[in-house]
């Protein structure tokens, strides 16, 4: 028997739960059309690090064991693996 995924309740960007009534109201609003002159631009993507413009992306591979250790340590410390990698590169570059 196939396992059914449970989904989180859907919400709008402002956090309002999408009930059938909210869905109907949103559909009516969309059918009337939007005045894009009043639309706010939202930045796409993640903010840059260090406030120095666009942050370059660095991609590299790890052995499965090293990746497992990194994810476990990141979880213990409440950090991301990317944060650990940034810290490791910075420490490496600071060494003589």
N, C-alpha and C positions, 0 to 999 in steps of 0.2 A: 504494500500500500504506500503511495506517495505521501511524503510529509508536506503539510501545508505550512508555508511561512506565515508567521504572524506579523502584521504590519503595524507600525506606529500610527496613531490617529493623525490624519492630515490636518495641517494648520496653514494659515496664510502667513506671509512674512511678518505681520504684526503679531502673530501668535494666536489669532482667533481660530478656534476649531471649525473645521468645515463640515457643517451639518447639511442635510438636504436643503434647508431653507437658505443657508449661506451660499451654497452652490447655485441655487436658483437666482439669488440676487446678483452674484458675480456674472452669471450667464447673461442676465438682462443688461447689466452694465456693459458687458462686452458687445452685445448686439447693438446697443445704442452708439457705440464707437467711443474712442478715447481722443481727447485733445492732447496730442503729444507736445504742444507748446508748453504745457504745464508739467510735463514729466521730468522727474529728477534723473540725472545721469548717475549710474552706479558703477564704480570701478569694477573691472573684471580681473579676476585672478587674485593672487595673494599680494599683500603689501611688501615692499622691498625691505630688506634688512639693513639696519644701520643708517637709514636716511640718506644714502648716497646714490640715489637713482635706482635703476633696475638691478636686482640681484641676479647674477648669473647662476644657472643651474649646473650642479655637478652630479654626474651619475657614475656609479661604480658598482662592482659586484663583490659580494662577500661569500665565504664558504657557508654552507648551511649551519654549521656549528657556531661560527662567529656571529652570524645573523641572529641565531637563537639566543646567544649570550647577550647581544646588544639589546634585543627586544625585552629580554627579562630584566636587564639592568634599567632600561628606560622606564619600564613599568614600575619597578621598585622605587625609582626616583621621581616618578610623576612627570617624566619628560618624554619627548619624541625621539625616535632613532635619529632623525635629522639633526636634532639639537645635540645629541651625543657626538655625531660625526663632525658638526661644526666645531664643537669644543675640542675634539681630538685633533683636528687639523690646526686649530689655533695654538694648542699646546705644542704640537710638533714644530710649528714654525717659530715658536718662542725659544726652543732649545738651541744651544750653540752648535 
